[in-house]
């Protein structure tokens, strides 16, 4: 069994920059093992950020086994608890209105990974506060770096 913990600072349907963090946790013969990654996401909305984050985490899973997903990301909760991913696959990635679903390519990639998400949990977990604080700290640092770079570029003489 694999536990996957996801957190994202992107909460808006409007595109923005954000930070996502995932932690993969599994039991080994030597005890629990974790892999943590901070992901910078440039110019994404909440749904795309969620798909990029879970897609990257799934790409690190090397053997197919059940996953318990711990997340506060509503889009992913619905994707798995309402079986939207399977429904969209069965409808050839078309909505009920006959239009292609948003982020269809990311959804297809996620579906093709065939990772069985057996349970989705929205409750607080032992990593939540750390992930939230770390994501906010990384986002501030990234924005400061971007502002610094923008300031340096605007101070350059134009040719």
N, C-alpha and C positions, 0 to 999 in steps of 0.2 A: 504494500500500500504506500502510495506517495501522498504527502500533504503539500499542497501548493497554496501559498499565501501571496495575495496580490494587493497592491495599494497604488492609487494614482492621484495626482494633484489635479488632473484635468476633470472638471465637473460640468463643463458648459457645452451646449450644442454648437457654439461658435468656436471657430478655430483659434487656438492659443498654443503657447509653448507649455510643456509640463514635464514632470518627472514621474516615472513609475518605478516601483520596486517589486521584485518578486523573490520569494524564498522557496526553494524546493527542499523538502525534508523527507528522508526515508530512513528506515531501520536497516542497519547492516549487522554482520556478525560481531562487530566491535562496538555497536551502539548506534545512536542516531547520527546521521550525516546531513549537513545542510550545504546548499549552494545559494548565495545571495548575489543579486545583480541590480544595479541602479541603471535605469534606461532613460536617456534624454529623448524627448519626443517634440519635434519641431512642427509647429503649425498644424495641429490636429484637434479634432473635436473629441468629446467624451467617448463616443462609440469606437472611433478609429483608434484612439489611445488604448482602449481596453483590448481590442483585437491585436494590436501590435504587441502589447505586453504579454498577453497569454500565449500568442504565437511564438514569441521569443522563448518564453519559459518552456513551452511544449517542445521546442526544438532541442532543448537540453536533455529531454527524457530519452534514454537509450533503450529501455525495454518497456513493452506495453504491459501496464498493470493499472489497477483502479486508482483513480485520483480523487481525493477529497479537496474541494476548492473552498478556500476561506477568502472572502472578498467583501468589500463594501461597494463594489461597482455594480449598480443596478442592472446595467445592460447585460453583463455576464450572468447575473443571477437568472434573468429571464431567458437568456439564450439556452441555458441548461435545464432549469426547472420546468419551463414551458415547452421544452424540446423544439424551440424555434430553429435551431441549427439543422436538425433532421427535417423539419417541415419545409424549410427553405431549400434544402437539397432536393427533397422530393418534388418540389414545385419548379425545379430548375432555376433556382435563385430569383424567382419572380414573386412580387408582393401580391396581395389579394386584389390590388387595383391593376394588376397586369404590367407593372413596371419592375425593372431590375432592382433588387434590394441594394441599399447603400453598402459599400465596401464588399461587394460580392466576391472579389478576388481573394481578399483576406479571409472571408468566411469559407470559401472553397478550400483554401490551404489548411485552415483549421480543421475542417471536416475530414480532409484526406489524411491528416495525421492519425486519425482513428484512436485518439486517447480516450479511454472510457472515464468520464466524470461521473462517479457514482453518487456523490453527495455534494451539495453546495451549502455552505454555512456562512451566515451573515453576522454571527455573533462576534463579540470581541474575543480576541485570542492573545496569546502571550507575546506575540510580535507586534501587535497593532500600534501601540504608542511609539515604539522604536521606529517602525516603518514610517509613520506619520511625521515624526520629528525629523528623521533623516531626509525624507522627501522634501519637506519644506526648507530645510537647510540647504540641500543640493539645488533646489529651484532658485533660492535667493542668490547663491553663489554663481549659478549659471547666468542669471539675469544681470548680476553685477559685471560679469565678464563680458557679456554682450554689450552692455552700456559703455564699458571701458573701450571696447573695440570700436563701437560706433563713434565715440568721442575722438579717438585717435584718428579715425578715418576722416572725420569732418574737419580736423585741424590740419590735414595735409593740404599743401597748396595745389590748386587746380592747374592743369596744363592747358 
